[in-house]
């Protein structure tokens, strides 16, 4: 069964699926980064959005 794009605000909005192009693009836009950085972060800390935000924040001054 494929992802239903109309249900994008469901419970798995706490996880990032790097295998779905639209999800990767949307997360990159919302986190103000590139899809490649999202993939790097997921590889480093897993697919939980909270952990990815924290990982990406380490690169920012004061983060």
N, C-alpha and C positions, 0 to 999 in steps of 0.2 A: 504494500500500500504506500503510495507516495504522500509526501507532505501536503497538507491542505493549507495553501498560502493565506486563506481567509481566516485561519485560526492562529495567526502569528503571535498573538498576545496570550497564548495559553501558558500552561505551567512550565513548558520547557524553554521559556524566554530566559531562564536562569542558566541555560546551557548554550554553547556556541557550536553549531555544526559546520565545520569547515569544509564539508563535502557538498554543501548546498551553496551554489554560487550567489543566489539572492540573499541568503542569510549572511554569508561572509561579507558581501558588499554592504549590507545594512548595518552590521556590527562595526565594520571599519568606519563607516560614515558617523555612526552614533558615538564612537570612541575617538573620533578625529585622528585616525591613523590609516595605514594601508592594509589591504588584505594580507599581504605577506607578513606584516607585523602581528596581525591577529593569529595567523598560522604559527608563527614563531612562539607567541605567548601560549597558545593552546598546547603546543609541543612541550613547553617548559613547565607549565603549571596545571594542565588539564583543561577541560571544557567548561568549567564553572565561570560564568560571567564575572562574578565578584573577584575571583582570583586573577582573571585576565586583566581586569581594570587595575588591580593592585600592581601586577607585573608591569603593565604599560606605564603606570604612574611613577615607577622607579626611575625612568629616564628623564622625567621633567624636573626642573629646578624646584627644590623644596619637597620633592616626592620621595 
